[in-house]
Structures are given as C-alpha cells and as structure tokens.
C-alpha cells in the first residue's frame, strides 16, 4: 500500500484510498464489548413521553410541548420518501447531546471544573488539516470542546443526498485534524504534546447513530503531514449495529429510540475516559 497515491485533500475529499494510503481500517465491535459496561444506563431522569411516543403524532397529541420530540419528528419527516423538507438531523443530534448532558455527564466526581468547561459547538467547526505538506481543512458538523478550545469529541452527519461523501473517511480525517489542533494548543500553553489520543466520534446516518473510537498517534499525523505510508496500522473501533437485525428503523421507533438513547449515554461516559488532552490543563 506504500505506493498508493497521496495528495493534499481536505477532509470531505477523503475516501477509501486515503484509508488504505494511511494504513487505517475500521473494526466492528459488538455493543457488549465496545462500551464500558454491558448494562443499559438508566433513562429514568428523562420525560417518559420521550421514550414512548409514537411518531408521527396526531393533531391533538398532548406531547407537543416536549421540544425534543418536536426535533425528532421534524427530522423523521425530512427523511420520509419524497420529502422536500431540509435535513434537520444536525438539529436533532445537537438536541440529543443537550438532552443527555454531554457537557457534564458523570464528570462531577472526577473534576467539577470540567462541568463548566465542556461546550457543544452548535455549528459546523472547521479545523486546519496538515496533509501532504499543505494546509487543508476538515469539518466536524458538531463537536464537544473544552473552554480552552481543545476538541474532545467529533460528530459527523452523513449526507443522505450525496453518496460520494464517505462519512467514515470524513471521520478519520477530522479526528487527525483534531489531534493536530489539540497538540498545537498544548504547545501554546506550555504543555507537552501527546503521543496518542483516542478521539471519540459519532456518525448520524439518518436517525441511526454509530459510535467510534479513533486512536490517533503522532506517527499517523506525521505520515499524513508528510504524505507517507505509516508502518503501524491504525484500527478504528466502531459500534454501528446497536439493534441487531433491524437495518430499516431508527429513532422514530420508540423501541429503537430507547436503546439509542441508552447507547448515547453509555458513549458519553466512555468518551470521558479518553479525554487525555485535558491532562495538565485543569
């Protein structure tokens, strides 16, 4: 694979060639192995109508005051066959992160300062990507950031109307850009750059989430910057089949929705384990 072509491309231009050219592969991990605990987190703190309401709702449905269900229903309608509604998946995903308190989660016991330090960037966030000795860019459609501008989670929204865009290739290019960005910030703060960081990532494909852990190393970054083939393979772990055998349903279905929200919660707690970039900052 060392002889594969490499050229300075921005993240949205990456595809299967870049995965091969930079010795990257994706490995599917079953949910019971991917998450910290095989047990489903409790959703008792949520409004129960979020978990039980069937969509679409009738005109007199009493849950129209529940804003999360409004976002979910509008997103579901935008994916209906023949729909001319704009893709509202970005809004739904942002509201899901807020609903499940990704900004804090169970972090209070670890470091109370972190609760106020984590922000959800509500708009696409553009990051410089050093590739093949040039500066390009990658875009995280949503991201979690620490107040000192460290990127601690990447979220990619799959473009359902343009099959040429490869969401997994976008994910790894954005994770590499995030690692470069974080190390640059560490150096600016007088901290040692990290040798490796696992970037937690989410891809939303329609109303179906997939979860990823992308271990980015300085060796991989150096290879991308130089346009060279890294000798060590990067293996990105992914959990994409959160409900086995049900490829056609998503969060519009109450049963799937409950499991998806539980997986989001489990991923929130898994992600914080990998926020090494904050070591020495707080």
C-alpha positions as CSV (number, residue, x, y, z in Angstrom):
1,X,0.0,0.0,0.0
2,X,3.0,2.3,0.3
3,X,2.8,3.1,-3.5
4,X,-0.8,4.3,-3.3
5,X,-1.3,8.0,-4.4
6,X,-1.4,10.6,-1.7
7,X,-2.4,14.2,-2.3
8,X,-3.3,17.2,-0.2
9,X,-7.0,16.8,0.3
10,X,-9.5,18.4,2.7
11,X,-11.4,16.0,4.9
12,X,-14.6,15.9,2.8
13,X,-12.5,14.7,-0.1
14,X,-11.1,11.7,1.7
15,X,-12.3,8.2,0.7
16,X,-11.3,4.6,0.7
17,X,-8.0,5.5,-1.0
18,X,-6.9,7.6,2.0
19,X,-7.8,4.9,4.4
20,X,-5.6,2.5,2.5
21,X,-2.9,5.1,1.9
22,X,-2.5,5.9,5.6
23,X,-2.9,2.3,6.8
24,X,-6.3,2.8,8.5
25,X,-9.0,0.3,8.9
26,X,-12.4,0.1,10.8
27,X,-13.2,-2.8,13.0
28,X,-16.8,-3.5,14.2
29,X,-17.1,-4.3,17.9
30,X,-20.3,-5.7,19.4
31,X,-22.0,-3.3,21.9
32,X,-21.4,-5.6,24.9
33,X,-17.6,-5.3,24.2
34,X,-17.5,-1.7,22.9
35,X,-19.0,0.1,25.9
36,X,-17.6,0.2,29.4
37,X,-20.5,-1.8,30.8
38,X,-22.8,-4.2,29.0
39,X,-25.7,-2.9,31.2
40,X,-28.0,-0.3,29.8
41,X,-27.8,3.1,31.6
42,X,-31.0,4.3,33.3
43,X,-33.2,6.8,31.5
44,X,-35.3,7.5,34.5
45,X,-34.3,11.1,34.5
46,X,-35.9,11.8,31.1
47,X,-39.5,12.7,30.5
48,X,-41.1,9.3,29.8
49,X,-43.0,10.6,26.8
50,X,-39.7,10.9,25.0
51,X,-39.3,7.2,25.2
52,X,-42.8,6.0,24.5
53,X,-44.4,8.5,22.0
54,X,-45.1,7.0,18.6
55,X,-44.4,9.2,15.5
56,X,-45.9,10.9,13.7
57,X,-48.2,12.4,16.3
58,X,-51.8,13.3,15.8
59,X,-53.0,16.9,15.8
60,X,-54.3,16.8,19.3
61,X,-51.3,14.9,20.8
62,X,-50.6,16.2,24.3
63,X,-46.8,15.9,23.8
64,X,-46.4,18.9,21.5
65,X,-44.9,20.8,24.4
66,X,-41.9,18.4,24.6
67,X,-39.3,20.1,22.4
68,X,-37.1,17.1,21.9
69,X,-40.0,15.2,20.3
70,X,-40.6,18.1,18.0
71,X,-37.0,18.0,16.8
72,X,-37.2,14.2,16.4
73,X,-40.5,14.4,14.4
74,X,-39.2,17.1,12.1
75,X,-36.0,15.2,11.5
76,X,-38.1,12.0,10.8
77,X,-40.3,13.9,8.3
78,X,-37.2,15.2,6.5
79,X,-36.2,11.6,5.7
80,X,-39.6,10.5,4.5
81,X,-39.8,9.3,0.9
82,X,-40.5,12.3,-1.4
83,X,-39.9,14.8,1.4
84,X,-38.8,18.3,0.4
85,X,-38.0,19.3,4.0
86,X,-34.4,20.3,4.7
87,X,-32.3,17.7,6.5
88,X,-32.8,18.5,10.2
89,X,-30.5,15.8,11.5
90,X,-27.9,18.3,12.7
91,X,-30.5,20.0,15.0
92,X,-31.8,16.6,16.3
93,X,-28.2,15.4,17.1
94,X,-27.4,18.7,18.9
95,X,-30.5,18.4,21.0
96,X,-29.7,14.8,21.8
97,X,-26.3,15.8,23.2
98,X,-28.0,18.5,25.3
99,X,-30.8,16.2,26.4
100,X,-28.2,13.7,27.7
101,X,-26.0,16.3,29.2
102,X,-22.9,15.5,27.2
103,X,-21.3,18.7,28.6
104,X,-21.1,17.2,32.0
105,X,-22.4,13.7,32.4
106,X,-20.9,11.9,35.4
107,X,-17.9,14.2,35.5
108,X,-18.7,16.0,38.7
109,X,-16.8,13.5,40.9
110,X,-13.8,13.5,38.7
111,X,-13.3,17.2,38.3
112,X,-16.1,19.8,39.0
113,X,-14.3,22.4,36.8
114,X,-14.9,20.2,33.8
115,X,-18.6,20.6,34.0
116,X,-18.5,24.3,33.1
117,X,-15.5,23.7,30.7
118,X,-17.2,21.5,28.1
119,X,-19.1,23.2,25.4
120,X,-21.1,21.8,22.4
121,X,-20.3,23.7,19.2
122,X,-23.7,24.1,17.7
123,X,-22.5,24.9,14.1
124,X,-20.0,23.0,11.9
125,X,-16.5,23.6,13.2
126,X,-13.7,23.9,10.7
127,X,-10.2,22.6,11.7
128,X,-6.9,23.0,9.9
129,X,-5.6,19.7,8.5
130,X,-1.9,19.4,7.7
131,X,-1.7,16.9,4.9
132,X,1.0,16.2,2.2
133,X,2.9,19.3,3.3
134,X,0.0,21.6,2.7
135,X,-2.7,23.1,4.9
136,X,-6.2,22.0,4.1
137,X,-9.3,21.6,6.4
138,X,-11.7,19.2,8.0
139,X,-15.1,19.9,9.3
140,X,-16.8,18.4,12.4
141,X,-20.6,19.0,11.9
142,X,-20.9,19.2,15.7
143,X,-18.2,18.8,18.3
144,X,-17.5,18.9,22.0
145,X,-14.9,21.4,23.0
146,X,-13.2,22.4,26.2
147,X,-13.2,26.1,27.0
148,X,-9.5,26.4,26.1
149,X,-10.5,25.2,22.6
150,X,-9.5,21.5,22.9
151,X,-11.6,19.2,20.8
152,X,-12.8,16.2,22.8
153,X,-15.4,14.7,20.5
154,X,-16.2,14.8,16.8
155,X,-19.7,14.4,15.3
156,X,-20.3,13.7,11.6
157,X,-23.8,13.9,10.0
158,X,-24.0,11.6,7.0
159,X,-25.1,13.4,3.9
160,X,-28.0,11.2,2.7
161,X,-28.3,13.2,-0.5
162,X,-24.7,12.8,-1.7
163,X,-23.4,9.3,-1.7
164,X,-20.0,10.4,-2.9
165,X,-19.2,11.7,0.6
166,X,-17.8,8.9,2.8
167,X,-18.7,9.6,6.4
168,X,-16.1,7.2,7.9
169,X,-13.3,8.8,5.8
170,X,-14.5,12.2,6.9
171,X,-14.5,11.0,10.5
172,X,-10.8,9.8,10.4
173,X,-9.6,12.9,8.6
174,X,-11.4,15.1,11.2
175,X,-10.0,13.0,14.1
176,X,-6.5,13.6,12.7
177,X,-7.2,17.3,12.3
178,X,-8.5,17.4,15.9
179,X,-5.3,15.7,17.2
180,X,-3.1,18.2,15.3
181,X,-5.2,21.1,16.7
182,X,-5.1,19.8,20.3
183,X,-1.3,19.3,20.3
184,X,-0.8,22.8,18.8
185,X,-2.9,24.2,21.7
186,X,-1.0,22.2,24.3
187,X,2.3,23.5,23.0
188,X,0.9,27.1,23.1
189,X,0.0,26.5,26.7
190,X,3.5,25.2,27.5
191,X,2.4,21.6,27.8
192,X,4.0,18.5,26.2
193,X,2.3,17.3,23.0
194,X,0.5,14.0,23.3
195,X,1.9,10.9,21.6
196,X,-1.5,9.5,21.2
197,X,-5.2,10.4,21.8
198,X,-8.3,8.4,21.2
199,X,-10.9,10.7,19.7
200,X,-14.5,9.7,20.5
201,X,-16.7,10.2,17.4
202,X,-20.3,9.8,16.4
203,X,-21.8,9.4,12.9
204,X,-25.5,10.0,12.5
205,X,-26.9,8.3,9.4
206,X,-30.5,9.3,9.2
207,X,-31.9,8.5,12.6
208,X,-29.4,5.8,13.4
209,X,-26.3,6.6,15.4
210,X,-22.9,4.8,15.2
211,X,-20.2,5.2,17.7
212,X,-16.4,5.2,17.1
213,X,-13.1,5.4,19.0
214,X,-10.4,6.7,16.7
215,X,-6.8,6.2,18.2
216,X,-4.7,9.0,16.6
217,X,-1.0,8.9,17.1
218,X,1.9,11.3,16.3
219,X,3.2,8.7,13.9
220,X,0.0,8.7,12.0
221,X,-0.1,12.5,12.0
222,X,3.5,12.7,10.8
223,X,2.7,10.3,8.0
224,X,-0.3,12.4,6.9
225,X,1.7,15.6,7.1
226,X,4.5,14.2,5.0
227,X,2.2,12.2,2.6
228,X,3.8,8.9,3.6
229,X,2.7,5.4,4.4
230,X,2.8,4.7,8.2
231,X,4.3,1.4,9.2
232,X,1.8,0.9,12.1
233,X,-1.8,0.3,11.3
234,X,-4.5,2.5,12.9
235,X,-7.6,0.5,13.9
236,X,-10.7,2.5,14.5
237,X,-13.2,0.7,16.7
238,X,-16.9,1.1,15.8
239,X,-20.2,0.1,17.2
240,X,-22.7,0.6,14.3
241,X,-25.3,-2.1,14.8
242,X,-26.8,-1.1,18.1
243,X,-30.0,-3.0,17.4
244,X,-29.1,-6.3,15.6
245,X,-31.2,-7.3,12.6
246,X,-33.1,-4.0,12.3
247,X,-31.4,-2.1,9.5
248,X,-34.6,-0.2,8.4
249,X,-35.7,1.5,11.6
250,X,-34.3,4.4,13.5
251,X,-35.1,6.7,16.4
252,X,-38.6,7.4,15.0
253,X,-39.4,3.9,16.5
254,X,-39.9,4.1,20.3
255,X,-38.2,0.7,21.0
256,X,-35.1,1.7,18.9
257,X,-35.2,5.2,20.4
258,X,-34.9,3.9,23.9
259,X,-31.9,1.7,23.0
260,X,-30.2,4.5,21.0
261,X,-30.5,7.0,23.9
262,X,-29.1,4.4,26.3
263,X,-26.2,3.9,23.9
264,X,-25.6,7.6,23.7
265,X,-25.5,7.8,27.5
266,X,-23.0,4.9,27.6
267,X,-20.9,6.6,25.0
268,X,-20.9,9.8,26.9
269,X,-19.3,8.0,29.9
270,X,-16.9,6.1,27.6
271,X,-15.8,9.2,25.9
272,X,-14.6,11.0,29.1
273,X,-12.2,8.2,29.7
274,X,-10.3,9.3,26.6
275,X,-10.1,13.0,27.2
276,X,-6.3,12.7,27.8
277,X,-5.8,16.1,26.1
278,X,-7.1,17.8,29.2
279,X,-4.3,16.3,31.4
280,X,-2.4,19.2,33.0
281,X,-4.9,21.8,31.8
282,X,-7.3,22.0,34.7
